[in-house]
Amino acid sequence: MEEGKSTVRAVDRALDILLCFTVKTDWAMSEIAEHVGLHKSTVHRMLATLEDKGFITRDAATDRYHLGLKVWELSANLSRSDDQATIWLPEMVRLRDRLGETVSIYVRDGTERIRMQAVQSNHPVRRVAPVGVRLPLYAGASSKVLIAYSDQATQESMMRARTWMTAVDTEHYREQLQEVAAQGFATSFEERELGVAALSAPIFNREGKLAAALSVSGPSSRLTEAVMQSYAPIVMEAAKRMGTMIR
C-alpha cells in the first residue's frame, strides 16, 4: 500500500515539473525546485528520468531545461476529429484576414482561461497572442463570455475564488455578465493591458453547450468601441459557424 502511494506521489511530482513549462519555456533546476516546492535532489532525480524518457532536454551550455521531442510526439497523435484548435484554424484565419486583427480561442480551466489557439494580425503594430498562456478570469472580453454563459453556481464560485482580484466591483461585473448574455458578445477596453482592446463571442457546440470563447484583439487605437460594435455581428457569425464543426 505504501509503495503504491509512493508511486503515485512520484508521478504527481513528475507532472508538476512538466507543468512548469506551461509558464515559460526554459528553467534552471533550482528554479524548478523553488516553483514546485521540492528539494533540489528530488528534482534532479525527476529531471534525469524525464530526460531519459525524452520528455525533457538539458542545454549543456546553459544548464537549463526545455521540453523534449517526446512531448511533440504525443501532441502529434491527438485525435484530429476532437482537436478543436485544429478544426477551427481555417475559420480563424478567414476572420483575421477580414478584420485584420489577432484572433484567439480561449477555454476556461478552473479559475483561469487558457489561449488554446491564435492567429496573429498582419499589422506591423499588433496584439501578439502566445498559445498556451493562462490568464485571469476577472478581466477581458473572453473572460466575460466564459463566465456569462456558465451556470449561476459556477459564476459565483469564480467571483469568490482567491484568484479573483478584490479591486473588481463584483456587482458591476454581474451587470456586465447579464449584458453579455443578452447581446451575445463582450468587449473590453484596456481592462487587462494598457493599449489593448478585445471583442469576444461564445462558441456553442451542437448540443448548445459552451465550448470556448472566440476573441478578436488589437491596439485600442484601432479597436475603438464603435469599431468593435460594428465587428460584433461578424465575430458572432464566425463563432456560430465554428460551433457547427464540433459535437
HUFENCOR-V911903 format. One line per field, one symbol per residue. psi: psi as a letter, one per 40 degrees, with the letter a starting at -180 (. if undefined). A space follows every 50 residues. Layout:
# HUFENCOR-V911903
psi=???
This chain:
# HUFENCOR-V911903
psi=ddddddddddddddddddedeedidiiidddddddefiiddddddddddd ddeediihhddefiiiiidddddddeeihddegddddeddddddddddde ihhihiihgbeiihheiihiieidhihhghiehhiieeiiddddddddei idddddddeeieehhdehhdddddddddddddeeiiiihfddhhehiihi iihiaeeeihdihhihiaheddgidddddddddddddddddddeei.
